Amino acid sequence: MVQGTMSNSGKSFLTAGLCRVFMQDGYKVAPFKSQNMALNSYITKDGLEIGRAQAMQAEACGIEPTVDMNPILLKPTSHVGSQVIVNGEVRGNRKAMDYYRDKKQLRTDVMEAYGRLAKEYDIIVIEGAGSPAEINLRENDIVNMGMAKMAKAPVLLVGDIDRGGVFAALYGTVKLLEEDEQAMIKGLVINKFRGDAKILKPGLQMIEERLKIPVLGVVPMEQLDIDDEDSLSDRLTQTQKGAGVDVAVIHLPHISNFTDFSVFERMDGVSLRYVQKPGMLGNPDLILLPGTKNTMDDLQWLRQSGMEALILRQAEKKTPVIGICGGFQMLGQVLEDPCEVEHGGSMRGMGLLDTRTVFSQAKTRTQISGRMEQGAGLWKPWEGRDVTGYEIHMGVSENLGGCRELIRLSDGRPDALSSEDGSVLGSYLHGIFDTEGFAEAMIRKLMADKGMEYGAWSFDLEAHKKQEYDRLADLVRRSFDMKKIYEILEAGI
């Protein structure tokens, strides 16, 4: 099991790396995280929802993601509440205190999922959440030391040196645990190190002497193109405009599935940035409105912050605006929530698409493909070609008559609506830009419209992902004492 001294210490990253190493070494390996809190999610082939990080880790293992890899997913809807998803399906919205009180009842779901994986795989790499030293949450814990005990899993504790205070974080985390829990920690790992590791040597010796736990790895900071899990992602800190086409993603308060736009980061001549404040928007060449866990609240934020007015001004100048999922819903005339799924009542939309969205209790969850029957705007070059993606939304958007319907999905439903001139587009399909060649065709069209020269560019996403997972495995092998890791695996607790 991989636990961390804090959130964003690199647990997901190193879990994926260990998964890849074990897979390369010939083991049948799977990831597992009993409870994940994240707005980036993924839909499995059987239409069930899990955390994006576990889907990424499954890719590193070379296996298909399943709901057993993440039986509990919490998607925050406010500062004090989350949508609770168990075994891939919505159980409802719960306040934090109510969920905490009833959490022990979910142990059965957790252990049944873990048991199914244990029967099928040689090794399971378990990821913790936050920190095991959150002593206010120790009772009924099912994700850190509580999970380690249920699975009888030896623990590696990861600290993030880039934030500073790593030795205090490691020492304090261990010492806040019960003695039997301290004994389960078999190794310490220092992550995100910059510089010469020799400088660390005295500190490594001292922390080992004080805790009687060996340091099994110092992992250098290295840039890898691996999907991020949540709003702590370093990707979201990219706010400065670079050279080439300026693509601005609106950083909504409840932003979700921002990995939809990762493909643009990999393209020569494209500068992707995230915009949190009106003063940061400027005059981009393309505006992207991402998904959100709370469409109506985030629309209200756009309005109150002044961001909506700036986007509307850009749309008047025919700057292309593309909304995905919740961003698509915001672009319409009106949003109605009769069942109080989100905000309740009705709210005026941005008015850029002639649509009405009605929220309901039913959640659409599916991997799906479709065909672009007619193109418009930046999507004109894709007319007659196929797209793929996945849907995660609680709401149906109706064309009120003024939109062009671009995509016919494989189940017969329409998707992807546009304004008549194609300058405003919306779709429910997460991952649509990962369709091979789709994002490239779109950017080529944008650059041609602006009189910009587009160089030769081709990209094989699957090959790129395999390369990055192999680079991650190489990093883990260089940084970890893998001989000791395998000894710990054999010995258990």
C-alpha positions in Angstrom: 0.0 0.0 0.0 1.2 3.5 -0.9 0.2 6.2 1.7 1.3 9.8 1.8 2.0 12.5 4.4 -0.5 14.8 2.7 -2.7 15.2 -0.4 -0.7 15.6 -3.7 2.4 13.9 -2.3 2.5 11.7 -5.4 0.6 8.6 -4.2 -1.3 8.2 -7.5 1.8 8.7 -9.5 4.0 6.3 -7.6 1.2 3.7 -7.4 1.0 3.8 -11.2 4.8 3.5 -11.4 4.9 0.4 -9.2 2.0 -1.1 -11.1 4.0 -0.6 -14.3 7.2 -2.2 -12.9 5.3 -5.2 -11.6 3.5 -5.6 -15.0 6.9 -5.4 -16.8 8.3 -8.0 -14.5 5.6 -10.5 -15.5 3.1 -10.2 -12.7 -0.7 -9.8 -13.1 -1.2 -6.5 -11.2 -4.1 -4.2 -10.5 -4.6 -0.9 -8.6 -7.1 -0.3 -5.8 -8.3 2.7 -3.9 -11.2 2.0 -1.5 -12.4 5.6 -1.4 -11.5 8.4 -3.7 -12.5 12.1 -3.5 -12.1 13.7 -7.0 -14.0 15.5 -9.6 -12.0 13.8 -12.4 -13.9 10.6 -13.1 -14.0 7.8 -15.7 -16.8 5.6 -17.1 -15.9 1.9 -17.4 -17.0 -0.3 -20.3 -20.0 -1.4 -18.3 -21.1 2.2 -17.6 -19.9 2.5 -14.0 -18.1 5.5 -12.6 -14.7 5.4 -10.9 -11.9 7.9 -10.1 -9.8 8.9 -13.1 -6.6 8.0 -11.2 -7.6 4.4 -11.0 -8.4 4.3 -14.7 -4.9 5.7 -15.3 -3.3 3.2 -13.0 -5.2 0.3 -14.8 -3.7 1.6 -18.1 -0.3 1.4 -16.5 -1.1 -2.2 -15.6 -2.2 -2.9 -19.2 -5.7 -3.9 -18.1 -9.2 -2.6 -18.5 -10.4 -0.4 -15.7 -13.2 -1.9 -13.5 -15.4 -0.5 -10.7 -13.7 -2.9 -8.2 -10.6 -0.8 -8.5 -12.4 2.2 -6.8 -15.6 1.1 -5.0 -16.3 4.4 -3.4 -16.0 7.8 -5.2 -16.9 11.1 -3.6 -17.5 14.0 -5.9 -17.6 17.3 -3.9 -20.7 19.4 -4.6 -19.9 22.0 -1.9 -17.5 22.7 0.9 -19.4 20.4 3.2 -21.0 17.8 0.9 -20.4 15.3 -1.9 -22.2 13.1 -4.3 -21.6 9.5 -3.0 -20.9 6.9 -5.7 -20.7 3.3 -4.5 -19.8 0.5 -6.9 -20.1 2.9 -9.8 -23.6 4.1 -9.1 -24.9 7.2 -7.3 -26.2 6.7 -3.7 -27.1 10.3 -3.3 -25.7 13.6 -2.0 -24.4 13.5 1.6 -23.1 16.0 4.0 -19.6 15.2 5.3 -20.7 14.5 8.9 -23.5 12.2 7.7 -21.1 10.3 5.4 -18.5 10.0 8.2 -21.0 8.6 10.6 -22.2 6.0 8.2 -18.9 5.1 6.6 -18.3 1.9 8.5 -21.3 0.4 6.7 -19.3 0.6 3.5 -16.6 -1.8 4.7 -18.5 -4.6 3.1 -18.6 -3.0 -0.3 -14.9 -2.2 0.0 -13.8 -5.7 1.0 -16.0 -7.4 -1.6 -14.4 -5.3 -4.3 -10.9 -6.0 -3.0 -11.7 -9.7 -2.7 -12.7 -10.0 -6.3 -9.5 -8.3 -7.4 -7.4 -10.5 -5.0 -8.8 -13.7 -6.6 -7.8 -12.5 -10.1 -4.4 -10.7 -9.6 -1.0 -11.6 -8.3 -0.3 -8.2 -6.8 -2.6 -5.4 -5.8 -1.1 -1.9 -5.3 -3.4 0.0 -2.9 -3.4 3.8 -2.8 -4.3 5.7 0.4 -6.0 9.1 0.5 -4.8 12.3 2.1 -2.8 11.4 5.2 -3.1 8.5 7.7 -2.3 10.9 10.4 -5.8 12.6 10.2 -6.5 11.5 13.8 -10.0 13.0 13.7 -10.9 10.5 11.0 -9.2 7.4 12.5 -12.4 5.8 13.7 -14.1 3.9 10.9 -11.2 4.5 8.6 -11.5 2.5 5.4 -8.9 4.2 3.1 -5.6 4.5 5.0 -4.4 2.3 7.9 -7.9 0.9 8.3 -7.6 -0.4 4.7 -4.0 -1.6 5.2 -5.2 -3.7 8.2 -8.2 -5.1 6.3 -6.0 -6.1 3.4 -3.0 -7.0 5.6 -0.8 -4.8 3.4 2.7 -3.5 4.2 2.8 0.3 3.7 5.2 2.7 2.0 4.9 6.2 3.3 5.5 9.0 0.7 6.6 12.6 1.6 6.7 15.5 -0.8 10.0 17.4 -0.4 9.1 20.0 -3.0 6.7 21.6 -0.5 9.3 21.7 2.2 9.4 20.1 5.7 9.5 16.5 4.4 11.3 15.1 7.4 8.9 16.7 9.8 6.0 15.4 7.7 7.4 11.8 7.7 8.3 11.8 11.4 5.0 13.5 12.5 2.9 11.2 10.4 4.5 8.0 11.8 4.4 9.2 15.4 0.7 10.2 15.3 -0.1 6.6 14.4 -0.8 3.8 16.9 2.2 1.5 17.5 0.7 -1.4 15.6 0.1 0.9 12.6 3.7 2.3 12.8 4.9 -1.3 12.5 3.0 -1.7 9.3 5.1 1.0 7.6 8.0 -0.8 6.0 9.6 2.0 4.0 9.8 5.7 3.5 9.9 7.5 0.2 10.9 11.0 -0.6 9.2 12.3 -3.7 9.7 15.3 -6.0 13.4 15.9 -5.2 15.4 18.6 -7.0 19.2 18.7 -6.9 21.9 16.4 -5.7 20.7 13.5 -3.6 24.0 13.5 -1.7 22.9 16.6 0.1 20.0 14.6 1.6 22.2 11.8 2.9 22.6 13.1 6.5 18.8 13.7 6.8 18.1 10.2 5.4 20.3 8.7 8.1 18.8 10.7 10.9 15.1 9.9 9.9 16.0 6.2 9.6 17.6 6.3 13.1 14.7 8.1 14.7 11.9 6.0 13.1 13.7 2.7 12.7 12.2 2.6 9.2 14.4 2.5 6.1 14.2 5.1 3.3 13.6 3.0 0.2 13.6 5.7 -2.4 14.3 9.3 -3.3 12.4 10.1 -6.5 13.6 13.1 -8.5 11.2 15.7 -9.9 10.6 14.6 -13.5 8.0 15.9 -16.0 5.8 13.0 -17.3 2.6 13.2 -19.2 0.4 11.2 -16.9 -3.3 12.0 -16.3 -3.8 14.0 -13.1 -6.4 13.2 -10.5 -8.0 16.4 -9.2 -7.9 20.1 -8.6 -4.4 20.0 -7.0 -3.0 19.1 -10.4 0.1 21.1 -11.5 -1.6 21.4 -14.9 -4.0 24.0 -13.5 -1.2 26.3 -12.6 -0.4 27.0 -16.2 -1.9 30.5 -16.5 0.6 32.3 -18.8 0.0 32.7 -22.6 2.8 31.1 -24.7 3.6 31.3 -28.3 1.1 30.1 -31.0 -2.6 29.6 -30.7 -3.9 30.9 -27.4 -6.4 28.4 -25.9 -8.0 29.5 -22.6 -9.7 27.0 -20.3 -12.1 28.6 -17.8 -11.0 27.3 -14.4 -14.4 26.8 -12.8 -14.6 26.4 -9.0 -16.0 22.8 -9.4 -14.0 22.0 -12.5 -14.0 18.3 -13.5 -12.4 16.1 -16.1 -10.0 18.8 -17.2 -8.0 15.9 -18.7 -10.3 16.4 -21.7 -7.9 19.1 -22.8 -4.6 17.4 -22.2 -4.2 16.7 -25.9 -3.8 20.4 -26.6 -0.8 20.6 -24.3 1.0 18.1 -26.5 0.5 20.0 -29.8 3.3 22.2 -31.3 2.1 25.8 -31.8 -0.7 25.6 -29.1 -0.5 27.4 -25.8 -3.1 26.0 -23.3 -3.7 28.0 -20.1 -6.2 28.0 -17.3 -8.1 31.2 -16.4 -9.4 31.8 -12.9 -10.0 35.6 -12.9 -11.5 37.9 -15.5 -8.3 39.9 -15.8 -6.5 36.8 -17.0 -8.7 36.1 -20.0 -7.4 38.6 -22.5 -8.2 37.9 -26.2 -7.7 34.2 -26.7 -8.1 32.4 -30.0 -10.3 29.7 -28.4 -12.3 29.5 -25.2 -13.0 26.1 -23.6 -15.7 25.7 -20.9 -15.0 22.4 -19.0 -17.1 20.0 -17.1 -18.2 20.8 -13.6 -19.8 18.9 -10.7 -22.1 21.9 -10.0 -23.2 23.6 -13.2 -25.6 26.1 -11.7 -23.3 27.3 -8.9 -20.4 27.6 -11.3 -22.6 29.5 -13.8 -23.5 31.8 -11.0 -19.8 32.3 -10.2 -19.1 33.1 -13.9 -21.8 35.8 -13.7 -20.8 37.3 -10.3 -17.1 37.3 -11.1 -17.6 39.2 -14.4 -16.2 36.2 -16.4 -19.5 35.6 -18.2 -19.6 39.2 -19.6 -16.0 38.8 -21.0 -16.9 35.4 -22.6 -20.0 36.9 -24.2 -17.9 39.8 -25.5 -15.5 37.4 -27.1 -18.4 35.4 -28.6 -19.7 38.6 -30.2 -16.3 38.9 -31.9 -16.7 35.3 -33.1 -14.0 33.9 -30.9 -14.9 30.1 -30.9 -16.4 28.9 -27.6 -16.6 25.2 -26.9 -18.4 23.7 -23.8 -18.0 20.1 -22.7 -20.7 18.5 -20.4 -21.4 21.1 -17.7 -19.8 23.8 -19.9 -22.2 22.8 -22.7 -25.2 23.1 -20.3 -24.1 26.7 -19.3 -24.1 27.8 -22.9 -27.9 27.4 -23.3 -30.9 29.6 -22.7 -32.1 28.1 -19.4 -31.2 25.5 -16.9 -34.0 23.9 -14.8 -33.6 21.8 -11.7 -37.1 20.7 -10.6 -35.7 17.8 -8.5 -33.1 19.9 -6.7 -30.3 17.8 -8.0 -28.0 20.8 -7.9 -29.2 24.2 -7.1 -33.0 23.9 -7.4 -35.3 26.1 -9.4 -34.3 27.6 -12.8 -31.5 29.8 -13.9 -30.8 31.8 -17.1 -28.0 30.4 -19.2 -25.4 32.3 -21.1 -27.7 32.4 -24.2 -25.0 31.3 -26.7 -26.9 28.2 -27.7 -30.6 27.8 -28.2 -31.0 24.9 -25.7 -32.8 24.1 -22.5 -31.2 21.8 -19.9 -33.4 19.9 -17.3 -31.6 18.1 -14.5 -33.0 14.9 -13.2 -32.1 12.2 -10.6 -31.0 9.8 -13.4 -27.3 9.9 -14.3 -26.2 9.2 -17.8 -23.0 7.0 -17.7 -21.7 5.4 -20.8 -18.8 4.9 -23.1 -20.1 5.6 -26.6 -19.2 6.4 -30.2 -20.9 8.5 -32.8 -20.6 10.1 -36.2 -20.3 13.8 -37.1 -23.2 13.9 -39.6 -22.7 17.6 -40.2 -19.8 19.8 -39.2 -19.8 23.4 -38.1 -17.1 25.9 -37.3 -13.9 24.3 -36.0 -15.6 20.9 -36.3 -16.4 21.3 -40.0 -13.3 19.3 -41.1 -14.6 16.2 -39.2 -17.9 16.0 -41.0 -18.7 12.3 -41.9 -16.1 10.9 -39.5 -16.4 9.0 -36.2 -15.8 10.2 -32.7 -15.5 8.4 -29.3 -15.9 9.5 -25.7 -17.8 8.9 -22.5 -20.8 10.6 -20.8 -21.2 11.5 -17.1 -24.1 13.9 -16.6 -27.3 14.5 -14.7 -29.4 16.4 -17.2 -30.7 16.4 -20.7 -30.2 19.3 -23.1 -32.9 20.0 -25.6 -32.5 21.8 -28.9 -35.1 24.6 -28.9 -34.8 24.9 -32.7 -31.9 27.3 -33.2 -29.1 24.8 -33.0 -27.4 22.5 -35.6 -27.2 18.9 -34.4 -23.8 17.7 -35.4 -23.3 14.1 -34.0 -25.5 11.1 -34.1 -24.5 8.7 -31.3 -24.5 4.9 -31.8 -27.6 4.6 -29.8 -29.5 7.1 -32.0 -29.3 10.1 -29.7 -28.1 13.5 -31.0 -25.1 15.2 -29.5 -22.9 18.2 -30.1 -25.0 21.2 -30.8 -23.7 24.4 -32.4 -24.8 27.9 -33.2 -25.8 28.4 -36.8 -22.4 29.9 -37.7 -20.5 27.2 -35.8 -18.7 29.7 -33.5 -20.3 28.2 -30.4 -20.3 24.4 -29.9 -21.3 22.1 -27.0 -21.0 18.4 -26.4 -21.6 15.9 -23.6 -18.7 13.7 -24.8 -15.7 13.7 -22.4 -12.6 12.5 -24.3 -13.9 13.7 -27.7 -10.6 15.5 -28.4 -8.7 12.2 -27.8 -10.4 10.8 -31.0 -7.4 10.2 -33.2 -6.9 13.2 -35.5 -9.9 15.2 -34.2 -8.0 17.9 -32.1 -5.4 18.2 -34.9 -8.1 18.9 -37.5 -9.8 21.4 -35.2 -6.5 23.3 -34.6 -5.6 23.2 -38.2 -8.9 24.9 -39.0 -8.5 27.5 -36.3 -5.0 28.4 -37.5 -6.1 28.5 -41.1 -8.9 30.9 -40.2 -6.4 33.1 -38.5 -3.9 33.0 -41.3 -1.4 31.1 -39.2 1.0 28.4 -40.5 0.5 25.0 -39.2 3.5 22.7 -39.3 3.7 19.0 -39.7 2.2 17.2 -36.7 1.0 13.7 -36.0 0.4 12.1 -32.7 -0.3 8.5 -31.6 -2.0 8.8 -28.2 -1.8 5.1 -27.3 1.9 4.9 -28.2 2.5 8.1 -26.3 0.8 6.8 -23.1 2.8 3.5 -23.3 6.0 5.5 -23.6 5.1 7.7 -20.6 4.2 4.7 -18.4 7.5 3.1 -19.3 9.3 6.3 -18.5 7.5 6.3 -15.1 8.6 2.7 -14.5 12.2 3.5 -15.3 12.0 6.4 -12.9 10.7 4.1 -10.1 13.4 1.5 -10.8 16.1 4.1 -10.7 14.8 5.7 -7.5 13.5 2.7 -5.4 15.4 -0.2 -3.8 13.3 -2.7 -5.8 15.1 -5.7 -4.3 13.8 -4.5 -0.9 10.3 -3.8 -2.3 10.0 -7.4 -3.5 11.3 -8.6 -0.1 8.5 -6.5 1.6 5.9 -8.0 -0.8 7.0 -11.5 0.1 7.2 -10.9 3.8 3.9 -9.0 4.2 3.2 -7.6 7.6 
